[in-house]
Amino acid sequence: MKKDIHPDYHMITVRLTNGTSFETRSTWGKAGDELRLEVDPVSHPAWTGGARHLLDTGQLSRFKKRFGQFKIGEAS
């Protein structure tokens, strides 16, 4: 194995937006540094579910306007 080609792994502290923290090994910063996250699983909508809403760009409205008179799945 070649020497001096691998990054230096060391212990850092990761602090989440709610104030909790944990220690992990990383190549970021120096040993003992603290990484403060602005976006994390506690606050980001990708993990929390966030506000889900339908964005109608007009295609759905045009479809309903054009084909709304047809009743699919119902007997005539």
Residue frames relative to the residue before (quaternion, step in Angstrom):
aa qw qx qy qz dx dy dz
M 1.0000 0.0000 0.0000 0.0000 0.00 0.00 0.00
K 0.4558 -0.6957 0.4829 0.2739 3.59 -0.93 0.89
K 0.3962 -0.7093 0.5324 0.2376 3.55 -1.07 0.75
D 0.8533 0.2287 -0.1617 0.4397 3.53 -1.32 0.48
I 0.5509 0.5876 -0.4377 0.3996 3.62 1.05 0.60
H 0.6506 0.5087 -0.3135 0.4686 3.59 1.22 -0.31
P 0.5178 -0.6442 0.4556 0.3305 3.59 -1.04 0.72
D 0.5231 -0.6266 0.4842 0.3151 3.53 -1.26 0.48
Y 0.1702 -0.7749 0.6029 0.0839 3.58 -0.59 1.15
H 0.0855 0.7833 -0.6085 0.0943 3.54 -0.93 0.93
M 0.5790 -0.5941 0.4329 0.3526 3.58 -1.25 0.28
I 0.0065 0.7626 -0.6467 0.0131 3.56 -1.03 0.93
T 0.3865 -0.6803 0.5637 0.2646 3.55 -1.31 0.26
V 0.1734 -0.7645 0.6143 0.0895 3.58 -0.91 0.97
R 0.1215 -0.7966 0.5911 0.0351 3.59 -0.73 1.12
L 0.3129 -0.7601 0.5487 0.1529 3.57 -0.78 1.14
T 0.6933 -0.4994 0.3268 0.4038 3.58 -1.29 0.26
N 0.6879 0.4677 -0.2972 0.4689 3.62 1.10 -0.51
G 0.6415 -0.5641 0.3089 0.4181 3.60 1.28 0.18
T 0.5491 0.5931 -0.4171 0.4157 3.60 1.17 -0.26
S 0.0933 -0.7996 0.5920 0.0384 3.55 -1.17 0.52
F 0.0600 -0.7677 0.6353 0.0591 3.51 -1.32 0.32
E 0.3943 -0.6992 0.5429 0.2469 3.54 -1.24 0.42
T 0.0453 0.7848 -0.6152 0.0599 3.52 -1.09 0.80
R 0.4939 -0.6146 0.5094 0.3448 3.54 -1.29 0.24
S 0.0763 0.8009 -0.5856 0.0989 3.55 -1.01 0.85
T 0.4193 -0.6552 0.5535 0.2977 3.53 -1.33 0.20
W 0.5083 0.6589 -0.4076 0.3759 3.60 1.32 -0.13
G 0.8621 0.1275 -0.0908 0.4819 3.56 -1.06 0.76
K 0.5857 -0.5308 0.4573 0.4075 3.51 -1.22 -0.71
A 0.6847 -0.4605 0.3543 0.4399 3.57 -1.26 0.29
G 0.8074 0.2646 -0.2145 0.4818 3.56 -0.90 0.98
D 0.4849 0.6660 -0.4428 0.3539 3.63 1.23 -0.13
E 0.3093 -0.7295 0.5787 0.1929 3.56 -1.28 0.43
L 0.2038 -0.7661 0.6036 0.0851 3.56 -0.81 1.10
R 0.1380 -0.7918 0.5922 0.0579 3.60 -0.56 1.16
L 0.2480 -0.7903 0.5486 0.1136 3.55 -0.68 1.14
E 0.2961 -0.7350 0.5824 0.1814 3.56 -1.02 0.83
V 0.7538 0.1942 -0.1114 0.6178 3.56 1.18 -0.62
D 0.1687 0.7876 -0.5729 0.1518 3.55 -0.68 1.09
P 0.7242 -0.4496 0.2922 0.4336 3.61 -1.23 0.15
V 0.6043 0.5635 -0.3619 0.4316 3.61 1.17 -0.37
S 0.8276 0.2761 -0.1025 0.4778 3.59 0.92 -0.87
H 0.6467 0.5632 -0.3323 0.3928 3.62 1.08 -0.51
P 0.5271 -0.6700 0.4258 0.3033 3.62 -0.87 0.93
A 0.5593 0.6027 -0.4028 0.4021 3.61 1.11 -0.46
W 0.7411 0.3597 -0.2133 0.5253 3.60 1.09 -0.65
T 0.7233 0.4528 -0.2575 0.4534 3.61 1.00 -0.72
G 0.5737 -0.5786 0.3955 0.4237 3.60 1.20 -0.27
G 0.1268 -0.8594 0.4886 0.0814 3.56 1.12 -0.62
A 0.6500 -0.4710 0.4041 0.4386 3.52 -1.29 -0.28
R 0.1164 -0.7903 0.6000 0.0434 3.54 -0.63 1.13
H 0.1589 0.7738 -0.6011 0.1213 3.54 -0.77 1.00
L 0.4984 -0.6570 0.4878 0.2864 3.52 -1.18 0.66
L 0.2001 -0.7637 0.6046 0.1055 3.53 -0.82 1.00
D 0.1487 -0.7998 0.5796 0.0477 3.56 -0.39 1.27
T 0.1778 -0.8119 0.5502 0.0800 3.56 -0.44 1.21
G 0.6924 -0.4574 0.2812 0.4820 3.57 1.24 0.20
Q 0.5832 0.6024 -0.3805 0.3900 3.59 1.11 -0.53
L 0.6585 0.5008 -0.3128 0.4666 3.57 0.95 -0.83
S 0.6447 0.5185 -0.3153 0.4648 3.58 0.97 -0.83
R 0.6635 0.4933 -0.3074 0.4711 3.58 0.94 -0.84
F 0.6318 0.5320 -0.3314 0.4560 3.58 1.02 -0.79
K 0.6767 0.4897 -0.2934 0.4650 3.59 0.88 -0.95
K 0.6428 0.5211 -0.3214 0.4603 3.58 1.01 -0.79
R 0.7115 0.4737 -0.2530 0.4531 3.56 0.95 -0.91
F 0.8223 0.2209 -0.0817 0.5180 3.58 0.92 -0.93
G 0.3529 0.7875 -0.4514 0.2270 3.60 1.24 0.19
Q 0.6410 0.5496 -0.3344 0.4187 3.60 1.10 -0.59
F 0.6184 0.5302 -0.3491 0.4633 3.59 1.22 -0.33
K 0.2150 -0.7656 0.5961 0.1105 3.56 -0.92 0.93
I 0.1700 -0.8093 0.5580 0.0694 3.57 -0.24 1.23
G 0.8175 0.2407 -0.1901 0.4875 3.55 -0.90 0.97
E 0.6631 0.4525 -0.3108 0.5089 3.61 1.24 -0.01
A 0.4796 -0.6552 0.5035 0.2951 3.54 -1.11 0.74
S 0.4084 -0.7244 0.5017 0.2384 3.58 -0.95 0.85
